[in-house]
Amino acid sequence: MLNYDKEADAYDASRGGEPRAEAATEAVLGLIPDRQGRLLDVACGTGIVTRRFAAANPALRVTGADLAPGMARMAAARLPGAVLLADSRRLPFADATFDVVTSIWLLHLLSDPADVRAVVAECARVLRPGGVYVTTVDKAAAHDVGSDIDTVLAPRPRRPAQDAAEAVTAHAAEHRLQPAGQASFPGLGQGRSPRSTIADLRRGWFTALQPGDPRIQTFAEDLARLPHQDRPRPDPVFRVRAFRKPAAA
């Protein structure tokens, strides 16, 4: 996994910046019919989306939490007094605290299914009856857009997708969270070019191919032979799922 303390300063620019954040925000807020009360953004990263949640509706009291100090520092600058360091597997909040809980671009980072179950369990625990949990799913699959780059990378090793929609839905059901809608949004500015993909391979972006793996050089050579080395291929399209906690009897 990447070191997100070191990634923090360049994170937004390398992942679509404000346009992608705006698209993500619109998709998530569209799944929250009653935009008031308290929202917790788990693994909020730099706060680029979290800030937009707060700006979109003053009636929504927004809190961000992230495990990486570098990320939390940047988020706190965007939302002073509303961001804290926290492990998403052990959230420091009482039961039934929030009306909305979000985890955007988190579950795909977790390699252990037990960690995914723990995160979903915690999000369900801190959610009030009638509240909504929204999370991204199938993140890695979204980057396979049918391009020539994907053809070159097809033989690469892959780890199991812990954020597969079916698996996340099953984890949610264990905690009585019921499907409540889905949406998608474009990963604006994240279309890969051959040259940028080579750089990502060498820096460990592809988690099953860590720096030093001899297979990286083979993939890099094949990518270097593709035409239009600096032309981005199509942007990925990301998916979000919503789950509702049953209202109290």
PLY file of the C-alpha trace (Angstrom):
ply
format ascii 1.0
element vertex 249
property float x
property float y
property float z
element edge 248
property int vertex1
property int vertex2
end_header
0.00 0.00 0.00
1.19 3.52 -0.71
2.46 5.70 2.14
-0.38 8.19 2.42
1.61 10.55 4.65
4.12 10.95 1.81
1.36 11.04 -0.80
-0.67 13.76 0.93
0.83 16.87 -0.69
0.50 15.56 -4.25
-2.58 13.38 -3.69
-5.29 15.65 -5.09
-3.37 16.70 -8.19
-2.62 13.07 -9.07
-6.25 11.98 -8.72
-8.35 14.39 -10.69
-8.33 17.33 -8.27
-11.43 19.48 -7.83
-13.34 18.22 -10.91
-13.28 14.63 -9.66
-14.13 15.77 -6.13
-17.13 17.70 -7.43
-18.39 14.69 -9.39
-17.97 12.40 -6.37
-19.76 14.84 -4.09
-22.76 15.14 -6.40
-23.07 11.36 -6.68
-22.92 10.82 -2.92
-25.27 13.65 -2.00
-27.76 12.34 -4.54
-28.05 9.20 -2.41
-28.81 11.14 0.77
-32.46 12.21 0.53
-32.55 14.12 3.82
-29.46 16.34 3.84
-29.40 17.43 7.44
-28.04 16.25 10.78
-24.51 14.87 11.17
-22.28 13.32 8.52
-19.06 11.39 9.18
-16.61 11.03 6.28
-14.47 8.00 7.18
-10.96 7.98 5.65
-11.57 11.53 4.48
-8.07 11.90 3.02
-7.20 15.49 2.20
-10.77 16.60 2.81
-11.30 17.66 -0.80
-14.67 15.87 -0.89
-15.44 16.32 2.81
-15.28 20.09 2.43
-17.74 19.92 -0.43
-20.18 17.94 1.70
-20.12 20.77 4.23
-20.37 23.53 1.63
-23.29 21.87 -0.16
-25.63 22.18 2.81
-25.06 24.26 5.94
-27.67 22.10 7.72
-25.28 19.14 7.49
-22.74 19.07 10.32
-19.70 17.35 8.81
-16.87 15.51 10.57
-13.85 13.96 8.85
-11.62 11.18 10.14
-8.43 9.70 8.70
-5.66 7.41 9.94
-2.80 9.15 8.11
-1.54 12.30 9.90
-0.48 13.92 6.60
-3.93 13.49 5.12
-5.70 14.62 8.29
-3.51 17.72 8.44
-4.60 18.79 4.96
-8.24 17.99 5.69
-8.11 20.00 8.91
-6.92 23.04 6.96
-10.04 22.74 4.80
-12.40 22.02 7.71
-10.90 23.57 10.85
-12.03 21.90 14.05
-13.94 19.16 12.23
-11.22 16.57 11.47
-9.58 14.02 13.73
-7.14 11.11 13.51
-8.98 7.79 13.74
-8.74 4.17 12.66
-11.83 3.32 10.61
-11.87 -0.14 12.19
-12.25 1.40 15.67
-14.08 4.69 15.36
-13.96 6.91 18.47
-17.68 7.72 18.46
-20.65 6.47 20.42
-23.29 4.26 18.87
-25.91 5.98 16.69
-24.07 9.32 16.47
-24.40 10.16 12.76
-27.24 10.46 10.25
-24.90 9.78 7.32
-21.59 7.90 7.14
-19.45 7.86 4.00
-16.31 5.93 3.06
-15.11 7.09 -0.34
-12.10 5.29 -1.82
-11.38 3.30 1.33
-12.50 -0.32 1.14
-10.42 -1.12 -1.95
-7.26 -0.30 0.04
-7.86 -3.07 2.58
-6.30 -6.43 1.77
-7.82 -8.38 4.66
-11.54 -9.23 4.45
-11.68 -8.99 8.24
-10.67 -5.32 8.01
-13.43 -4.62 5.48
-15.98 -6.30 7.74
-14.68 -4.26 10.68
-14.99 -0.98 8.79
-18.53 -1.71 7.64
-19.44 -2.85 11.15
-18.13 0.40 12.65
-19.92 2.53 10.06
-23.14 0.69 10.87
-22.57 1.05 14.62
-22.16 4.83 14.60
-25.09 5.29 12.20
-28.42 6.31 13.65
-31.58 4.31 12.89
-32.90 5.54 9.56
-29.44 6.80 8.58
-27.57 6.10 5.36
-24.11 4.63 4.73
-22.55 5.42 1.32
-19.36 3.82 0.00
-17.47 3.35 -3.23
-17.30 -0.19 -4.64
-15.40 -2.00 -7.41
-12.68 0.68 -7.51
-9.96 -1.33 -9.26
-12.35 -2.66 -11.89
-13.31 0.89 -12.82
-9.81 1.51 -14.16
-10.16 -1.24 -16.75
-11.67 0.85 -19.54
-10.91 -1.46 -22.47
-7.87 0.49 -23.66
-4.62 -0.72 -25.20
-3.02 -0.13 -21.79
-5.46 -2.58 -20.22
-4.54 -5.15 -22.87
-0.86 -4.84 -21.96
-1.56 -5.07 -18.23
-4.09 -7.92 -18.46
-1.60 -10.64 -17.33
-0.53 -8.71 -14.23
-1.18 -10.28 -10.82
-4.16 -8.89 -8.95
-5.24 -9.22 -5.37
-8.88 -10.04 -4.58
-11.15 -6.99 -4.70
-12.29 -6.53 -1.12
-14.63 -3.73 -2.21
-16.57 -5.89 -4.69
-20.17 -4.71 -4.64
-21.55 -8.13 -3.79
-19.14 -8.57 -0.88
-19.83 -5.10 0.53
-23.57 -5.69 0.26
-23.16 -8.95 2.19
-21.11 -7.25 4.92
-23.74 -4.52 5.18
-26.52 -7.09 5.51
-24.73 -8.64 8.49
-25.42 -5.35 10.29
-28.97 -4.92 9.03
-28.02 -2.29 6.48
-30.40 -2.50 3.53
-29.60 -1.45 -0.08
-30.85 2.09 -0.64
-29.59 3.11 -4.06
-26.52 3.39 -6.25
-24.86 5.94 -8.49
-21.76 6.47 -10.60
-19.46 9.35 -11.46
-16.51 9.90 -13.80
-12.98 9.90 -12.45
-12.24 13.12 -14.28
-8.58 13.55 -15.13
-7.68 9.96 -14.19
-7.46 8.42 -17.64
-4.12 6.65 -17.94
-1.47 7.33 -20.58
1.25 4.77 -21.32
3.95 7.02 -19.87
2.05 7.77 -16.66
1.24 4.07 -16.24
4.93 3.20 -16.44
5.63 5.74 -13.70
2.81 4.31 -11.58
4.18 0.79 -11.99
7.62 1.87 -10.82
6.30 3.68 -7.73
4.15 0.79 -6.50
0.73 2.03 -7.60
-0.24 -1.52 -8.62
-0.25 -3.20 -5.23
0.50 -6.72 -6.46
3.61 -5.43 -8.27
5.81 -3.76 -5.72
8.96 -1.81 -6.71
11.76 -4.22 -7.56
9.49 -6.90 -9.01
11.22 -8.02 -12.25
7.88 -8.21 -14.07
7.58 -4.41 -13.89
10.33 -3.97 -16.47
8.55 -6.30 -18.92
5.28 -4.42 -18.58
7.11 -1.09 -18.87
8.78 -2.12 -22.11
5.47 -3.25 -23.61
3.78 -0.01 -22.55
6.62 2.03 -24.03
5.85 0.54 -27.45
2.26 1.80 -27.46
1.39 4.85 -29.60
0.57 8.27 -28.20
2.63 7.91 -25.05
1.21 11.01 -23.37
-2.41 10.79 -24.50
-4.74 9.81 -21.65
-7.10 6.97 -22.36
-10.76 7.21 -21.20
-11.48 8.19 -17.61
-12.67 5.47 -15.24
-16.25 5.53 -13.98
-16.57 4.92 -10.26
-19.57 3.38 -8.50
-21.12 4.15 -5.12
-23.67 2.15 -3.15
-25.98 3.37 -0.40
-27.33 1.32 2.52
-29.97 2.37 5.02
-30.16 1.38 8.67
-33.72 0.42 9.60
-35.57 3.02 11.60
-36.18 2.21 15.26
-39.47 0.48 15.98
0 1
1 2
2 3
3 4
4 5
5 6
6 7
7 8
8 9
9 10
10 11
11 12
12 13
13 14
14 15
15 16
16 17
17 18
18 19
19 20
20 21
21 22
22 23
23 24
24 25
25 26
26 27
27 28
28 29
29 30
30 31
31 32
32 33
33 34
34 35
35 36
36 37
37 38
38 39
39 40
40 41
41 42
42 43
43 44
44 45
45 46
46 47
47 48
48 49
49 50
50 51
51 52
52 53
53 54
54 55
55 56
56 57
57 58
58 59
59 60
60 61
61 62
62 63
63 64
64 65
65 66
66 67
67 68
68 69
69 70
70 71
71 72
72 73
73 74
74 75
75 76
76 77
77 78
78 79
79 80
80 81
81 82
82 83
83 84
84 85
85 86
86 87
87 88
88 89
89 90
90 91
91 92
92 93
93 94
94 95
95 96
96 97
97 98
98 99
99 100
100 101
101 102
102 103
103 104
104 105
105 106
106 107
107 108
108 109
109 110
110 111
111 112
112 113
113 114
114 115
115 116
116 117
117 118
118 119
119 120
120 121
121 122
122 123
123 124
124 125
125 126
126 127
127 128
128 129
129 130
130 131
131 132
132 133
133 134
134 135
135 136
136 137
137 138
138 139
139 140
140 141
141 142
142 143
143 144
144 145
145 146
146 147
147 148
148 149
149 150
150 151
151 152
152 153
153 154
154 155
155 156
156 157
157 158
158 159
159 160
160 161
161 162
162 163
163 164
164 165
165 166
166 167
167 168
168 169
169 170
170 171
171 172
172 173
173 174
174 175
175 176
176 177
177 178
178 179
179 180
180 181
181 182
182 183
183 184
184 185
185 186
186 187
187 188
188 189
189 190
190 191
191 192
192 193
193 194
194 195
195 196
196 197
197 198
198 199
199 200
200 201
201 202
202 203
203 204
204 205
205 206
206 207
207 208
208 209
209 210
210 211
211 212
212 213
213 214
214 215
215 216
216 217
217 218
218 219
219 220
220 221
221 222
222 223
223 224
224 225
225 226
226 227
227 228
228 229
229 230
230 231
231 232
232 233
233 234
234 235
235 236
236 237
237 238
238 239
239 240
240 241
241 242
242 243
243 244
244 245
245 246
246 247
247 248
